[in-house]
Amino acid sequence: MEDEWTAGRWEEPLSLCHWLLKVVSAPGYALAENDKLAIQDIRHEFASSDDFKDLRRLVDGQDVPEAADGSPSHSSRIRALMIRILCIADFVCTTPYASQYDGFRLVAENADAIVLDEAGGMHMADALMVWGTQCRPCAMAGDMRQLPPAVMERDRNRFRNQAAVSVLEHFQKTRNPTFVLNRQMRIVEGLFDLARQIIYPDVPGITYGEMARLSNHPVARRIDAWAGARYGYRPHPDKILPVFLHCKDTICEKSGTSRTNVLQNAAAISFLDALVGSGAVKASDIAVITPYRANRRKLEAVLASHPVLADVAVSSIDAFHGREALVVVLVMCVAECSGPLFVANINRICVSVTRQVDALFIIGDIDTTDMAQLDGKQNKNLDKVQYVDAEDGLEVPVKVKAFGLLLRFFVENNRVVHFPMGHVTHPAEAKPEQMDSAEDDRTGWQETDEMDPVGVIWVDW
């Protein structure tokens, strides 16, 4: 892939279609000299065999009708070529479902070894579908603190409790060898501190790898410098920290079983317009995630028609599991009036704060929970696991204290910005020139060190 950190679900490079285009020498595609000999042989056969003369004419742009003598159709010949390419690949990456069809199944059945990625969210049935019954070597990678396997129709599924156990959890609890990786290789230095403190406090010795050094992340430095100048905080010289944009007095509205927050969405659009307009990052390198599907749909509708932000990816937290983006903007949706609700589920918190590479901005309400109670003995329920309804009606475990500690991280690290809601327009009515202007923002900066002992930055209008 040209950019391994893009937010897209699919990229052409290294895909099966990409290799097929190279084999048939489609315009703009050619095999490299160092590509393996087996695929060079397929390319030579395609170029010289009479069996492919009609396909060669198709590649040249000619109109070639299907043969009437019962010989294989164009599509069947193309499919056969693709299967041959699959069978000579050193590695084939696919989903458990797709591995059971056409050439993928042939590869899965004959592979020397199996690797299961995101095994912490994979059903046992999905894993066994790929692994088979041959006891081939199998390596798994995953994180049980992220989202567990999804179980549909729980009321009609008598094996729902078993289905909620991932293949990784099963093998860990059956005493198979497990290695805890404590070196962060992807996220820029400092940006994993939040997850380390809230999600992984029991994992010793978490460090950052060589590629996570700030010197290797110029986009992170540009964004942090821009945000620091715009919102009046001092960037850290040696690391990047996430930023919380506090939207006061917003309303988390019910929408059927889901929820929306119009003002937080408007603040997100305003912020994104300013960020992309600064030139620090491209819109295609940004992903907006939010816990509620109804809120996601509202954000999608506005961003899709926006002249600057149409390339910003929008997703629910659950759907973004396993994906990454250079910049992640989390729109929490919940507020002081609603409390944290199911957003305090530790698995969703984990996914929310670990999908970024260079920058993480959270748009929400810093008063969603009362942080003054976090250390108090009078409210022991904050540290207990409670069960609340998610938007699909299922009960999920939440820890209000974990959510409160997440908010307190920003206060303690002086990374809370009071977002100027006075100039925020309803997303459906907002015009680009009305949104958060960089020129206007230069009025009224006040440094936290001098005026706010709890570490909140106020931007006055």
N, C-alpha and C positions, 0 to 999 in steps of 0.2 A: 504494500500500500504506500502511496506517496506521503500520506500523513496519517500515522497510526493513531493519532489522538482525535480525529474528527468525530463528530457526534452521529454521523450517519449509520444506519443499520447495515447498509450494503455498499460496497465499493467494487468497481470493475477490476482493478489490478488483482491478480492472483485468483480471480474467480474462474469457474469452468468456462464461461462464455469468453473470458479474456484469452485463455489458452486456445480455445477453438479458433478465435479470430486470428491468432498468430499462426496456427497450423495451416489454415486455408489462405494465409497471406492476404487478408483483407486490407484495403487501403489504410495506411497508417499503422499497420501491425506487422511485426516480423520477429522471428525467433532470434535470440542472441547467440553468439558463437559458443558461449559457455553453458547454454541450456543443455540438459542431459541428452545423451545419444538416443535414448528410446523415443523421445518426442521429436527429435530430428528425423528419425526413421519414419515416423507417422507422417511428418511433413513431406518427406521425399516420396512416399507412397501416394499421398494425395496429389502431388504435382505430376506424377508420371503414370499412374494407373488409369486404364480406360474406365474402370468402375466409377471414377469420380469426375469424368469429363463434363457431365451435365452440371455438377456442383461447381466446377471451376468456371463454367460459363455464367452461372448465377452470381458468383463472387465478382466476376467482371462486369456485372450489371446487365447482362442479357436476359431476355424473357425466355425461359425454358419450360415448356409444358411438361406435365408428368407423363412418363412413358405408359403406353397402353398395352405393353406386352407382358404385364404382370411382374416386371422387375421392381425392386424396392423403390419406394417413393423418396422424394428429396428429404422429407422430414425423418424418415427411418434411417437414411444414410447419415444424416447429421447426428441423430441420436447415437448411432453406432460409433461414430467418431468420438463423441463426447465420452462414451463408456470406455473406449480404449485409452483416452487421455486420463480418465479417473484411475484406471487399473495400473498405470505406470507411475502415478504420483507417489512421492515419498510420504507426504502427509495429506490427508483429506479431512477438512473441517466441515462438519454438518450438524444438524440437529438430530436428536434421537428419532423423531418422526420421519424425517427425510431419509434417514439411513436405511429404511426398510423398503425403498422403492428404487427401481431401475438399477443403474450402475452403482449407486451408493450401497445398495444391499450386497452386491457382489464384492465390493471393497470391504465392507464391514465384516462379512463372513470369512474373508481370507486375510485380514490384517494380522500382523505379527503381534501387535500390542494395541491397547486401547487407552486413551487419555480422556478423562471426564473433567471438563471445566465447569465452573459454577456448580460443583457437586453438592454444595450446601443447600441449593434450591432445587435439586433434581429428585424426582420420585424414584424409588427403587425399581419400579416397573420400567421406567424409561432407561435406567442404567442397564438393567438386565437385557433389555431389548437389543442394545448395542453390544454388550459384553458377551452375550450368548452363553452357551453351556460348555465351552472348551477350556475354561480356566486359564485364559491367556493373561499375560502380564497386564496389569491395569494400574495406572497412576491417577489419583484424584486431586483436584485443587478446588478449594472453595472456602466459604466462611459461614459458619452456622449462625453468626450474629447478624448476618444480613437476612433477607426475606426467606422464609421456609418455603417448601413446595406448596403450590396453590391447590386447594381441595375444593372442587366444585360440587354443588348439590349435596351438601353435608347431611341434610335431613334424610336423604334417600341412600346414603352411602354408609353401609354398616362397617366398612373398613376405614372410615374417615380418620380415625386416630392413627392407624398404621400408615395411611397415605401421607400424613403430615410429617412423617419421619423421613428425612433426606437420606440418600445413599451414603453421604459423608458421615452423618450422625450415626447411622447404623454401623458402619465399619469402625468408627471411633469407639463406640460403646461395646463392640465385640472384641476389643483389645488388639486391633490391628495397628501396626506402626504408624504413628502420626508425627509430623514435624511442624512446629509452629514457626512460620517465617516472620522474623521481627525486623526486617529491613524494608523500608518503603522505597520503591524504585521509581514510581510513576509521579507522585504528587510532589510539587516543589517544596523545598525545605521550609518548615513552619506551618504549612497549610494542613498537615496531618495532626498537628498538636491537639486540635479540638477532639478528633476521634480518639486519639491516644488517651486523652484525659477522661472522656465520657464513656467510650465504648470498650476500650482495652486497658483499663487501669491495672489489670492483673497480669498483663503480658510484659515480662521484664525485658529491658534492654532494647526497646524499639528505637531504631536509628534510621537515618536517611542515607540512601545509596549515592554513588557518584553522580548519576544522571539527575538526581533531585537537587543538586546544588543550584543556588540562585543564579550563578554565572551561566548555567545552561538553560535558563528560562527567561529570555529577554522580554517575552510578552508579559510575563508576570510582573516584571520590574516596571514596564511601561504603564500597566493598569494600576499598580499600586501607587506610582508617582502621580498619575492623573487623579485617582480617587483621593489621595491625601491632600493634593492641592485644592481639589474641588470642595471637599467636605471638612477640611481643616484639621486633619490628624497627621501626626508625624510617622511616615513609613519607617519600619524597623530596618536598620542597616544590613542585617544578616539573614533575614527571613521574611516570608510573606504570611500575614495573618488574615483570616476571613473577616468580613465586615458585616455588621447587622444594621440595616436601614429601618429605623423604628417609625412606624406609621401609627400615630396616636388616634384613638377614638374611631377606628374603623369597625364595620359591622360584618360579622360572619353570618351570612344569611342561609337558611335552609332552602334547598332546591330538591324536592322529593326526599330521597334518602341521602343525597349528596349535599354539598355546601359550596357557596361562592363568597368572594369578598371583592366587591367592585372597586373600592378605593385602593386596596393593596394591588390589585391588577393595574389600576391606573398609575400607581407609583412605579410599578415594574416597567410599564411601557415608557414612562417619562425617563426613568433611569437608563434603560436600554438605549433609548434614542440618543441620550447624551453620551453614553459610553461608546457606541459605534461611531457617532459623529466626531468623537475626539481622535479617531484614527488609531487608537491603541490596539484594537482587535476587530476582526471581521465578524459580521453578523453570523456567518456560517460556522464560526468557532464557538458559538454561545448556545447553551441549552437552558431552557426554563423548565423547572419541574415544580409540581404542586401536588399535594396529597389527594385532592378531590377531583374526580373526573369532570364534574360540572364546571369547576373552575378552570380546568384544562381546556375544555371546549370554548369557554369565553375568551381565554387568552389566545387560543388558536385562531379564532375568528378575527380578532383585532390584528394580530401579527401578520396573518396571511395577506391582508390588504394594505399593510403599512408600506410606504415607499422605501423605507430604509431597513426594516426589520423582518422582511418576508422570509429570509433564510435562517432565522433563529428557530432552532428545534424546540418543540413544546411536548412535554410528556408528563404523565403521572409518575409519582415516585415508584410505584410498583413496576410500571412498564419500562422505567429507565434502569432497572436492576441489571447489572452486567454491562452497562454502557458507560462511556466517558465523554467528556468534552473539555476543551481548554478552559472555558469559563462556565460555571454553573450559577444560575440565579434561582434560588429556592423561594417561592412565594408560599408562605405558610398557610394563608387563608384564615386560620384561627386567630382569635384576638382575646382581649381581656374580658369581653362580654360573653364569650363562649367557653373559655378555658381551653386547655390543650387537646381535649377529646382524644381520638385515636391516633393523632399525630405524635403523641407521647409514647407510642409503641417503639421499643428500643430497636427493633429490626429496621423500621422505617427511618428512624433517626440515623442509624448506621449507613443506610443507602444514601440518605440525603446529604451527608457531610463527607462522603468519600468518592464522589463521582467526578470531581474536578481535577484538573492538572495544574492550572496556573492561577486561578482566582475563584473564590466562593463569596457570593453576596446573598444574604438572607433578608428577605423583605417580610416583616411581620410586626408583632406588637411585643415589645420587651416586657410589658406588664401582663402577659398571658398567664403567668403564674406569679405568686407572691414569693419573691426570692428571700424575703426576710424570714420565712418559715423554714428554709432549707436546713438550717442548723438548729432549729428549735426542737425541744423535746415535747412540746405541747401538741405537735401534729405528727404522730408516728406513721400515719397512713401514707404520707408522701413517699416513704421508702418501701412501702408494700406494693406487691403486684396487684393491680386492680384489673377488672375486665369491663371494657366499654364496647359499644357497638361500632363497627366500621361502617362504611357507606353501603356495603353489600348486606348489612344486617347481621353479619357474623361477629361474635365476640372476639376481641383480641386483647392480649395482656398489655398493660401500660404501666410505666413507672413515672409518676408525676415528678419525682425528685430528679430523675435523669433529665427530663425536659427542662426543669428549673436550673440544673447545673449547666446545661447547654447555654441557656440565656446568660447565666452569670459569667461564663467564660468570656463573653464579649465585654461585659461591664469591667471585669478585672483586667482585661487587656486593652482597655481604652479603644474599643472598636465598635462603639454604638453611635450611630448618627441619627439625630432627630430629623427625619426626612421632611422637607418643606411641603406639607400637604395643601397649603393655601393656594398654590398655583397648579395643583394636580387637577386635570380634567377627566371626566368620565371617559373611558377608553373609546366608546362608540362615537363620542363627540370630539375627541381630541384631534387637532391638526398638528403636524410636525412643528410648525413655528410657535405653537402654544406650549409645547412641552419644555420641561426643565432646561432652561437656557443657561449655557455655561457663562455667558456674560453677566446675567442676572445673579448667578450664584456667587459672584465675587463680593457680594454685599453681606456684611454681618457675620463673618466668621468669628467664632470665639473659641479659644483653646481650652480644652478640658482642664489642664493642669491648674489654671487660675480660678476657675469658677464652678467646677462641678466635682466634688470629692468622690462621687461614685463612678466616675469615668464615662459620663455620657456627653457627647458633643452636641451642642445646640446650634442649629443654623437658623437665625432669625430673619424674617422677611419684613 
